[in-house]
Amino acid sequence: MLYINSMNNLEYAMQVFNGTYEDSRGWKHYRVKDKTYDIRFHSMTMEWECSCPAYKFKRGNKTCKHIKQIQENR
């Protein structure tokens, strides 16, 4: 594995590719600066997900401040 300045490969790749990457299943992954949460968007289903605790335990309106931040900056 390649490590650069104590970053893992995913963090490094996301810096190189403007903080996003798209996986083979069509999910576009984002990161919020200084956070390790995986925020992802699927363009076919228009679905957002986040790996933060606030998103995981929220009921009803499934969103969090990280998703909102990505949506505002897109």
Buried (B, 14 or more C-beta within 10 A) or exposed (E): EEEEEEEEEEBBBBEEEEBBBBEEEEBBBBBBEEEEBBBBBBEEEEEBBBBBEEBEEEEEEEBBEBBEBBEEEE
